[in-house]
Amino acid sequence: MILNIAIIIIALALIASILLQSKGIGLGGLAGGDSGGVYTARRGIEKVMFYITIALSVVFLVLALVSVIVSG
């Protein structure tokens, strides 16, 4: 029960972090700007959000595997 609630909370946090990262990227190509064709370094909050997203995805994967093992 607690494991399922933890998975739901992590999933919602992961969705939020992914949506916050991609905010505004899709409209960049309409104005003639380079929209992802060139590599740009992540700085500041973008870098923090990138690492938070990776950490949340690892935690989600571990919790999902533990849930399968426990219920199996």
N, C-alpha and C positions, 0 to 999 in steps of 0.2 A: 504494500500500500504506500509506504513512504517512498519507496524506490520509484513507483509510477509518478508520484507527485513531483519528485526531483527531476525526472525525465521531462515532464511537461514544462516545468519552470526553465530548465536549461534550453529546451527547444524554443520557447518563446524568446528567451534572451538571445539565442543564436539567430533567430529570424530578425529580431530588432537590430542586432549588430550588422547583419548583412544588408538590411535596408538602409541603415544609416551610412554605410560605406558607399552604396551605389546611388545615393541621392544626388541628382543633378548631372549625372554622367551622360545620360541618354540624350539630353538636349544640346550637348556641346557641339555635335557635328552639324547642327542646323545653321549655326552662325558662321560656318566655315573654319572653325577651329579644329585642331587635331584631336580626334576623339578616340584615343587609345592606340593609335598607330605608332606612337613613339613612347618608349619607356620613360616614365618619370619616377623619380625617387619619392618615397613616402616620407613625409616630415610631420613632426608635431602630432596632432591628434589623429591624423590618418594612420600613422605608424602604430599608435597605441590601439586604435580600433582594429587594425589588421591583426595584431598579436592577441587581442581579446577574442576575436573571431576564431583564430586557430585554437586557443585554449578552450573555448566553449565547445568547439567541434570535437576535440579530443575527449573532454569530459562527457559529452553526449555519447560518443562511441563506447567509452568504457562503461557508462551506466547501462547502455542498451545491451552490451555483452553480458554484464552481471545480471541483468534482468532475465535474459534468455537462460543463463546457467542456473539461476535460482528457480525459475519456473519449470525448467526442463526435467 
